Structure formats: C-alpha cells, structure tokens
Amino acid sequence: MHFMPYVHLPENHKHYKSLWVSFPNKYFDPDKGHALYNRYLSELVLADKLGFDAIVVNEHHNTVYSMMATPNLIAPARHCAGGRVLRRLLASQPRNLRAR
C-alpha cells in the first residue's frame, strides 16, 4: 500500500488537535510536495518494473499522512511515468464514478 505522506511537517505539528482536514495548508511547501510526488510516482513505476503483483493506492486525501489524489488521477500519472496500464487498480472506485 502506498500512502504518499507529506513528510515535511513543522516541529510544532503535535500541538495541533488534528493532522487531518483541519491542519493548516500554510505548512505545505509546493516545491517539496512536487518533489515528493515525483518520488512516489517513481516508486510506483519501480514496483511495477520489479514485477509486483499488485500496487495498492489509497483514497485518504486531506491529511498530512497522504497527499494521494483520487486513484483515478494516480493511475494515469503512473502510466505516463512509465508504468503499465493496470485495469484492476480502479476496480475499487465508488460506483458513481465508474464508466457506464
């Protein structure tokens, strides 16, 4: 499972009541976030090239523990970065978002 955490938290992050939806966006550095996204997408492609049977991505955005966008966006980004198309990756998306 790949969570894509934002690891550059301020030293005072434990003083906040929650690191979920209410954590202030001012602590997010877009340059560091961009570098992390590139790293995480590269790791997903590497796992594919190494022959992993499955690559699982979660849908827990809006937390500092996961910068993961919806899997519907991660799958094509992963493919564009050099990974194979994985049809089963999107099998767990909500029914209302599936192609009819």
URGI-V599253 format. One line per field, one symbol per residue. phi: phi as a letter, one per 30 degrees, with the letter a starting at -180 (. if undefined). psi: psi as a letter, one per 40 degrees, with the letter a starting at -180 (. if undefined). burial: + if it has 24 or more other ideal C-beta (glycine too) atoms within 12 Angstrom, else -. A space follows every 50 residues. Layout:
BEGIN
phi: ???
psi: ???
burial: ???
END
This chain:
BEGIN
phi: .cchddccddecdddddbccedddddddceddddddedddddddddeddd jedbbcccbcdibddacedeedcdeddddddjdddcddecdcdeedcddc
psi: hhdfihefiidedeeidiebdehheeehhdddddddddddddddddddde fhdihhiiffifieehehiiddddddddddeeiihhdededeiideeii.
burial: -+-+++-----------------------------++--++-+++-++-- ----+-+-+----+-+++--+--++-++----+--+--++----------
END
